[in-house]
Amino acid sequence: MLVLRSLVFNIVFYIWTTLWCFGLLWTLVAPHRTMIWGIRGYMRTLNFWERLIIGLKYEVRGREHLPTSGAFLVGAKHQSMWETMKLHLLMDDPAIVLKKELTYIPIWGWYAAKARMIAVDRGKRGAAIQSLLRGAKERVAEGRPIVIFPQGTRTAVGAWRPYKVGIALLYENLGVPLVPMALNSGLFWPRHKFLRRPGTIVIEFLPPIPAGLSKEAALAQLESVLETATDRLVMAAGGPPTERPANAPPLAKVPAAAG
């Protein structure tokens, strides 16, 4: 039954996504907020199909930790494609840091450009940092939240991957709070896998790291609270904790008041 449901859902997912991609083309010449409205509509319908076909639901915790006004950073765990399709339902008009190659995808790339995402050319380190900072400052001036995946790519449940310096540089240069976002989506929608499992994905926003710390302290604190919370969510759903290699630096000890 799991295989059959996964098969049916994947067929519906790709057909439905294609229909919406073409159906929303008119929003590319409409105001920015109109296109965002269309994207949210698509994401809500996907949630309907997830519940109906797979039996997959989601729960959001810690919304009170999201600033109610002004720009802020979100450092999010990235286990699956699933969370990228929910970000516009979780916060208002987020600007997502993504690799530039994604903007070359026909039609999808047009939407990314219209949404003013922050595209980074990861093959050119110096230029990548400059484009990251420039794009992020523009989005901050617009008062938008900026979402970045600190490990740089999808990381399987239980796997360890170091945190990259990009988020620390954004934190240092933007002067805005940094909200960690933990989740356990990889248990239900694993990367590079066909199966989609029923259950409840949990997304948890943690207390923000205030602006003003050193970039080293902020990065260490982010990794500590985010990895700890993610392991808690994964293990509560029956998954394995992250296996940190012997040569990985230990998680920093964070005061209780910080999260």
N, C-alpha and C positions, 0 to 999 in steps of 0.2 A: 504493500500500500504506500509506503514512503517513497519508493522508486516511482510509482505511478503518479502520485501527487506532485513529486518534483518535476517529472516529465511534463505534466500538464501545465504546471506553473511556468516553467521555463519557456514553453511555447507561447503561452499567453503573455508573458513578460516581454519577449522580443517583438511579438506582433503589436502589442499595445504601445510599447515604447516607440516603435516605428511610426505608428499612426499619429501619436502625439507630436513626434518630431516634425512631421509634415504639417499636421494640423495647426501648429503654433507658429508656422513660418511668418504669418502676418504680423506677429508681435515684434519681429525684428525691425519693423519700421514704425512701431508704436512707441509710446513713452516707456522708459525703463521700468516703472512700477507696473505697467500693464503686463510686460513679459514675466516679471516676478510673480504676478498673480496667476499667470498661466502655468508656470513651473510648479507652483504650490498645488494647483488643481491636478496636475499630472501625478505629483507625489501622493496626494490624498487618495487618488484612485488606485495607485499601486498598493497602498496600505489596505484597501478594500480587498484586492485580489490575494494579498498575502494571508489575510485572515480567513477568507472564504476557501481558498484552495489548500493552503499549507496548514492553517491553524496557527499562524505566526502573529503574535501581538507584540506591542512594545510599551514600556513604561518609562516615564521620565521623572527623575528625582533631582532635587536641588535647584529647581528653577529660580528660587529666591536668591541664588548666588550670582545670577546674571545681572549686571548693571542695567538699570531701567532707562538710562539715557547716556548718550555719548558713545564713543568708540571704545572697544576693548579687544583684547586678544583671547582666543580660545585655543588651548593646546590639547588636541584630541587624540586619543588612541585610535588606531586605524587597523582593524582586523578584517574588514570586509568592504565590498562595494555598497553594502546595505546602508551604512551610516551616511555615505555621501548623498544618498537619495532622501535623507530625512533632515538635512541641515537647514533647509529653508522652512521647515515646519517647526524647528526648534528655536529659531531666532529670526529677527527681522533683517532680511536682505544681507546675509553674510557674504563677505568677499573671501573666497577660498584660495589658498596658495596651492598651485598645481604645476606640474611639469609642462613646459611649453609644447611638447610633442602632442599633448591632448588637444590643443587648440587647432591642430591640423586635421582632426577628424572631421569629415564632411558633415555639415549641418550642426552637429553637436558643438564643434568649435565656434561656429557663428554665435550660438547662444552664450557660450562662455565669454566671448568678446563683448557681446551686448550687455552681459551681466557685470562686466568690468571685474572679472576675476584677476588674480595676481599670478601671471604666468612667468615661470622662471626657467631659464636655459641652464640645466644642471651640468652641461658639458663645459661651461666656461665659468670657473669659480669666481673670479673677480667680477666679471660682468653680471653673473647671477646674483651676487650679493647686492650690487648696486641696483639692479632692476627690482629685486625683492624689496629693498628699502624704499626706493622711489615709488613703487606701486602701493606699498603699505601706507606711506605717508599721505598719498592722495586719497586712499580709502578712509583713513582716520579723519582727514579734513571733511569728508562727507558724513562723518559720524557713524560709520558702519562697523559692525564686528568683523574681525579678521580671524579666520579659522586656518590653523596650520597643524600638520601632523608631524610632531617632533622627531619621529623616527624616519621620516622621509618617504615611507612606502607602507603598504599593507604588511602587517606582521602577524603570523599565525598564533593562535592561542597556545600559550606555553612556551613560545619561542622568545629568545632575547635578541634585541637589536639596540645598539647604542643610540642615544639621543644626539641629534645633530645641532650645530651651532646656530642655525638659521633662526630658530625661535628665540634664542638668547639675544641675538643681535636686534631682532624686532623689539623685544622687551626693553632693551637698553636705549634704543633710539626713539621709540614712540611715546614713552612716558605714560602708558595706560596700564590698567590692571590686567592680569593674566589669569584666566579661569581654566582650570584643568577639567577635562571631560573624559570620564572613564566609561567603559562599556564592556559587554560580553557578546557582541554580535557574531563573532567568529565561530561560536558554538552552534549557531543555527543557520548561518549563511557563510560557510567557510570559503576562503579564497581558493580559486582554481579547482573547485569541486562542483559536481553536478547536483548533489542532494541538498534539499532545503528542509530543515527540521522544524517541527511544531514546537511551540513554547512561547516564552515571553522574554524578549530582549530588553535589557535594562540599560538605560543611559543615565549617568549620574554626573551632574555638575557639582564640583567641589568648591569650597570657599576660595575666593580669588586671592592670588598673590599680589599684594599691593605694589604699585609703581615705586621705584626708588631704591630697590636693592641692587647689588652688583649683578651683572649678568651671570656670573659663576654661581652665586648664591641662589638666584632665581631658577636657573636650570637644574641645580641639584635638588631644590625643593620641589620643583615640578615633577621630576622623575620619581622622587620618593613617594609623594602623595598619589601620583597617577598610577604607578605600578602597584602600590599597595591596594588602592581601591579597585583596580581592575582585577587583581588576583582574588579579592574578596567576592566580586560579582561573578567571576568565572567559577570559582569553587562552590559558591552557593547554588549554581546551576549544574553542578556535577562535573565541571571541567578541571583540568590540571593547572597548578600554579606555574608561573614562569620559572624556567630553569636557567638561572644565571650561571655562566661559565666561571670557572675558578679565577680567570684573569680579569673578570669584569669588576669595576670598582663597586664597593658596597653602597647600598642606598644611604643617603644622608639621613641623619636624625633630625626630624622637624618638630618644633615646639607644638604642643597640642593646639594652641590658639591659631596656628596657621592652617589647620585642617585636620 
